[in-house]
Each structure stands twice: as structure tokens, then as C-alpha cells.
Amino acid sequence: MPKTSQRIRIFDFPFASLLFDAYLESVREEQSGAAMDIVLDFYAFETNEPSRHYVIGSQPYEQVNGLYRPCRLRFTQAQWITRTGVFADLATFAETPADHEARRLMGALHAYTPTDGEFFYVSNASPEFMLFSLRAASYRLEERDEPSIPAQYLRRWAFTPPTPAGLLPHRPALYRRFAGDPVTIRLGKRAYRRRLFIGGVVMQGPERPVVDHVLNLCSEPNPWLTQGTPYPSDRFACKGEMALGMRLDDLREEAEWVVERLRAGRSILVHCYAGINRSATVCCAALILMEGLTAEQALARVRESRPGAQPDPYHWFLLLRLAEQQHGEQFALFPSAMESLAREDTHADTIPTIAAQNAHQIPAADDGATLADPEPDSALAG
């Protein structure tokens, strides 16, 4: 990739799905002649039967059954770019508890940016700033001569379709006027191409965008506000990301606010900080509610103009469930005996240990259960 490029490029990375919901056992450096390899030993999770969907305290969850398969990913002639949190010192990571969320991987990205050049970024489920990225000449997957381990647990995250490979568009003139990329919406038989926009604070200037409404989903104030007070027509609704992100009812509320104004003929900019995760999630949800699209169709529509849109795995799981609800699907109430046990576990998203000995192992479900929300928010639903 030429270093003179000022555009972001996304590359295909064939092991992104294999790293999703994987358990990271170790990260180490291995000397290879004059160069260094960076080696990840992990257990890839592979389902071996259809999942089941449940409701716990109004929140959707998924029961998955499968195997942890031991794998090794080797990056050759590698060097670190960034290591933070438990990854700052590999010896420290080796001592990290088995149930630490930094050990639950959420995928990987192979990209080029003008500032970092070509790099690999491996994401995890930790709500704190714990990450690592690296450069490498090549990579390969290696098998490990160890047995697979059966596992059964609950989760509320799903693998988001990868960002399409290619150059990401950059439209300065459009951003100066609307501070975002236009998302086509369809009302009845008509298509409107400049009524819904998706963007980020990083795309905004000192002048308010030429739209009727602005929905700000991040904690950063809009740069055009004089004293931090939003316009009466705008909405400030700071949302988190990953496990600290929106709940299903939060997402529906924000999407309904957007849909109501779009149907009234108004124009809206939906933005977060970078225009990648939270704003993409709400725009997808609005399309699902307004047009009856599937989550996959909604994301494809948003990516027509903003291909870098990438809801995180927790938000993607909500979009899948929102679309299923819109199409009439109901989810079973989680068996009450196990729900009582689950409520005692305040860490809803703690990964199963590699021995699969934790509260997320669950018995056979009652297939006759129906959708219900008998109690307010539970600790597990947080």
C-alpha cells in the first residue's frame, strides 16, 4: 500500500470470524532469525447445533452450544504498534484471570490508515481501554495438538458482518454541509437520498449542519454549540459501547425518535464520535422499524454510502433481535430456576472459563415457554 495515500483502506482478513467469541489463552513473542513473530494461542468457539433465544428481564440472550477448538495465529516479521491495559506487559497478561473480558476476543481488522500504515487490530470484550495492534509481513493459522473442549453458555453478542474490503470514501464538501454521509430511506414508493445522514463529531465544523434535527449519541459536545446547550429540535442521548452500550429498549426508543421525524418529512443527522458504531446501530434500527428490513439488509443500506459502518457485536445482536421481533418472532422466557441463579451473577458478560464451569452452563430449556417480561431490569440484563 503506498504510504502517500490519505485514504483509509480495509483489507479482507480471513480469520476475523474465527477470532469472534474466541478465548485468548496467551500472547507471546518468538524470535525467528533476525525478525520476531507475534503468536496468539486461542480457542475458537464453533457451534454444533442451532442456538436458542431467550428473554431475561426484558433483555434478549442466546444459548449457544459447541466446542472450543485450540488454534494458533502467527504473525511473521511482526512489530507492535499499540499495547494498552493488560496487554502493555505480556507477563502481566499471562497472570490475568481466566474470566477476564480481555481474554474474550471479538474479531480482528486488517487495515491501512495514513497515520499507522498497514496494521492488524485484534478486539476484545473488555469495557476498559485494553487493546493491541501490530504490523506484520504475513500471517498464518496453525493447529494445536490438544483436544477440543465442549461448552454451553448464554451470550448477548453476535458476529457483525465484516467491513467490506476497499478504500473508504471521503467527501469533504458533503461533510461541510451535512456533517455526514446520506443514507437512502424509502417511504412508500419513494426513495429519499438526503433526509437521513450518519456521521461523527470528528466530521463536524463550527457551523451547524443543514438538517432539521441532530441526534448526538456520544459524550462529546457538538462544536457549533456556543454554551453547550443543544438546539430545541435536537436530541442529546449519550450511549456507551460494547457491554456498556444500548439495551434493546434504549435502541428502540432512539430509532423511533428518528423514524417519527423522517416520516414527518424532516431531515436528521445521527452521529456518535466517529460515525462507525452507535450512529450506525441507530440508523440500522430506524430502517428496520420504518421499512421492515432485516438487520443484514439495513446494514447493507447504510454501507452503500458509509462502508465503514460497523455496529459492535453487542449492538449487532440487538439489531438481529429487533428485526426478528418486527417480523413477529417471539423468544422463550428463560427457565425460572436458572434465571434466579443468573440474577445472582452481577457480571452478565463474564466469559465461560475454558473448562466451562460457571453459571452460564444451563440445563435443557422449556420449549413451551413464551415471550414475557415479568420483572423490571435484572442484574444479568445490565
Secondary structure by P-SEA (a helix, b strand, c coil): ccccccbbbbbbbccccccccbbbccccccccccbbbbbbbbbbbbbcbbbbbbbcccbbbbbbbbbbccbbbbbccccccccccccccaaaaaacccccccccccccccccccccccbbbbbccccccccccccccccccccccbbbbbbcccccbbbcccccccbbbbbaaaaaaccbbbbbbbcccccccccbbbbcccccccccccccbbbbcccccccccccccccccbbbbbbbcccccccaaaaaaaaaaaaaaaaabbbbbbbccccccaaaaaaaaaaaaaccccaaaaaaaaacccccccccaaaaaaaaaaaaaaaccccccccaaaaaaaaacccccccccccccccccccccccccccccccccccccc
